[in-house]
């Protein structure tokens, strides 16, 4: 509602219509654009009416806007279909891994009762390495020196890093420092036999005892 004061000092009220332009930052879709165009035609100056080329330009803008809106809607529909397809493929892959041993990009390790676990990684270069075992919150539980590590893929025994730890799932990381003292990029892996699948908000997750492995992180599946 807008209050105005006339020459007599009396107050009058004017109601805003749907054709009133929205404020800065408001939504301006094809319907709003068309309302503005109709309002412009309705209240144009009869002594200086809208010229044909101006009308053509505005109609062209309206047509372009409508096409962009339609393209956006089509892309949203396509994305929804693609997401459903990816989810179906992921679920199918997950089902096929049950009972098989997989290797996935992960920082998890399953320590058995005898502590004889192995971990593997790929290093981008050579340097002095250290293996560290932590709990789920990142608290360091044990570590051991790996000596000089060359660039490439390696498998290491957890060894003394897991000494005294109970059987279960843990986190680990391998730190490699080059000759210049700078950290070398390391990618760690988890290898485990899949025994089930859980479904949550983020889709399917493979289980291997206490470990949780995302199907998309798998790089190798063995019988």
Secondary structure, DSSP 8 states (H G I E B T S, - for coil): -EEEE-TTS-EEEE---TTS---TT----HHHHHHHHHHHHHT--GGG---HHHHHHHHHHHHHHHHHHHHHHHHHHHHHHHHHHHHHHHHHHHHHTTTSEEEEE-SEEEE-TT---EEEEEESS-EEEEEEEE-TT--EEEEEEEEEE-SEEEEEE-GGGGTT--SEEEEEEEEEE-TTS-EE-EEEEEEEE--EEEEETTEEEEEETTEEEEGGGEEEEE-
